[in-house]
């Protein structure tokens, strides 16, 4: 509290006020702490109360909407899976864009799903070079610092928290046609093919299409309309499905493979307390969450112990230990494979039943009276989906990952703040050691009865992935105040070692019911490898402030990475920053309504060595630990001898990708903290990017790793929040956050100023991953053909003639740049209310601008296989000459080229969380010996408002979609008791 002078009277009433200078928010930052109002860099703090509101299994999903400048994906709905994060734009092209995660001061190499969100005290997001430069190369894409709960001095407190919840799909499903509309569109697709591809007249084409329906759709056993045959289902006079056709079944494959109320429950016990010298915190946690996809889920046991003790005035030490064991059951298929139910079950034609049917359409029961799954393996098979059933695949095929994670953090500190220390006062030496261990054991089984491996007698693959890393650093700090001058110095050394070991084996022709490799007779696969990575660093920091008004900071760090050849291994990175607390100037003293007003500026340079490579065994892009070396894969036998190929070309000059970061900001707190405003501008330029330098294909290689090109990200961030209403009984707080990012590729290579990958272009002068595709020009009213804008080029490559054509091959060579996924503005709106013992919080997130190329939607509008179905938007299709519409004539396996017709506005608004709680009055608890009891209920991922039902605009940062696990909506209730 602020001290006051009052006149002496017989009766004195004094109301103390908060001293905002003393109570300034303290943040955990790189290798220490700092007051928020004095910090020269850009950082945001997320407290544990924000994380506790959401029923999440992975802490990365709790970051969305909590700070500016942070973009997240929605993440897979598979329980335990993480969300992807980028901070302040897209820092690289081929190197990693992921931030560095630091747990209790040590970089974290474990599994994010192993961290119990209930164990977290706070999270700090470091966004600029001044904030994160002390982490050097590993913090080039920002830093997320996780601080776990520590023991507190006082009597022992015991806390128990339990929640139960029910999950379902949060995304609306794509709006697909019903059975009659599917048959109608299939008929028209066949008829249009005969007219426009084979020269039939309309009458002959219609007759042929009717005659072909049965053969195309799988015979009468898959005709749900038992009062008509396939040959008579179309009325020849109208060309429409018979109006009185009645379906004998109407079964939804998506409903069959999903749970509407997948159950989850979570329980947490913690013990906290300590004396003046020793403080402790212990916790135990258990989580069991069913996935919305049947036979998927996640189960986790975790334990944590944090102990800190003061041995004497000169020595302090501490030990943090965490253990986690988890099991994740999942469906081991992706993409457009039949076994991936997110493809097949969503886009399977609605006429096909899940269960075997009699001729009259009734279920065929087995000897026990149970329905039997239809695998489409009868005498007449379903098109494309033979010997497959989505429910059977999820039941018969099995995939799981069992993960054991252990973490250790320990420190030993020498030094004292006491005057008894003499010249050594405030001089401290701290030794920190951290160890992260992770062991993943994966099983993938494809059954021997149906599907991909039936003819091989089943396939069983087992994988083991073992990761171990440790960090050892030594920090020497000294701080002293001389009148109005305050100095804080840090010098340190750090060594990081990482080792990854991979082992896999597989067999076919298995014994039914035994999911072990030993009884399998045929070896399918056996492989192993290991990877090592080392980083050594020297660093220092200088902080100075004068009279708590003028702050200056500077840091420097030199990193040596084993990823580069020894002559180019070391990189030096640095930052400088300043902060002016304007509110402390004399000319501001009369403005008592301003509690704090600060202006800050910083600049620094960081590095990035985390080049990525594609690894099919790992299912995606993984770190490349040997990017400069010439590599020779030896898995190609030469008769009975070892055989090898040249896999990658050497480049000894390969070195650090660099990122220069400028940050300018202003922060203000007004009306005793009732209103808080912050605004920042950043300019981030990446140079010497780690990219593939193109080579002539005649050399046998398309590229080699090199430092080439540059890219820039700029943007603004703002946060406006405070207490709209604040009385003794009622409080209403509201916060609005907004961020922008503008990306521009400045330079690639002279030989290749553009990189084209699929529908994306990375080109000088344009944003990263700009859409590059044909441009739709509508529909030809005469023929119903898709029209495109096309052009010719002269000898110099300049466009000379632009016109409209239905020639899809010409359109494929007449591509246009069509924007990108990058939004114009994104952020969150967070509000909370409290009335007496009730509290209510609401979190909403939004994104405005940008586009998504929805390939799933495109596939449901341009059908390639007769067994797949259409989106309802196809009902707007062209049907006869003269029709004016935006949807071309339907065809099955028609000829198209990718166009901007399926670029969808990526803007959205999402209600991420609503939580209502009630705290039981303390006077009710005294007799029970309880300190506090809180009861709460919440709904997570309640609603998403976007431009296309079924599409996930947050699927990834490029602007793609895929056949993947849908995000979840979860209703939960719970209680927390403190003893």
Secondary structure, DSSP 8 states (H G I E B T S, - for coil): ---------SS--------TTTT--EEEETTEEEEGGG--S-EEEEEHHHHHTS--SSGGGG-TTSSTTEEE----SSTT----EEESS---SSB----EEEETTEE--S-GGGS-GGGEEEEEEE-SHHHHGGGGGGGTT-EEEEEE----SEEEEEEEEEEEEEEEE-S----B--HHHHHHHHHHHHHHHHHHHH---HHHHHHHHHHHHHHHHT-GGG--BTTS-TTTSEETTTTEE-TT--BS----HHHHHB-SSEEEEEEEEEEEEE-SSEEEEEEEEEEEEE-SBTT-EEEEEEEEEEEEEE-SSSEEEEEEEEEEEEEEE-----TT-TT-HHHHHHHB-TTS-SB-B-TTS-B-B-TTS-B-B--S-SSS--SS-TT--HHHHHHHSEEEEEEEEEEEEEEEEEEB-SGGGGGGBTEEEEEEEEEEEEEEEEEEEE-SSSSTTTTTT-EEEEEEEEEEEEEEEEEEEEEEEETTEEEEEEEEEEEEEEEEEEEEEEEES--TT--SSTT--EEEEEEEEEEEEEEEEEEEEEEEEETTTEEEEEEEEEEEETTS-GGG-EEEEEEEEEEEEGGGSGGGTT-TTEEEEEEEEEEEEEEE--BEEEEGGGTEEEE-TTTTS-B----S-BTTB------B---TT---EEEEEEEEEEEEEETTTTEEEEEEEEEEEEES-EEEEE--GGGT-SEEEEE--EEEEEEEEEEEEEEEEE-SSEEEEEEEEEE--EEEEEE--SS-SEEEETTEEEETTS-TTEEEEBEEEEE-TTT--EEEEEEEE-TTS-EEEEEEE--HHHHHTS-EE---S--SEEEEEEEEEEETTEEEEEEEEEEES-EEE-HHHHHHHS--STTB--BGGGGGB--STT---SB----SS-----BGGGEEE--EEEEEEEEEEEE--GGGTGGGT-SEEEEEEEEEEEEEEESSTT--TTS-SSS---S----EEEEEEEEEEE-
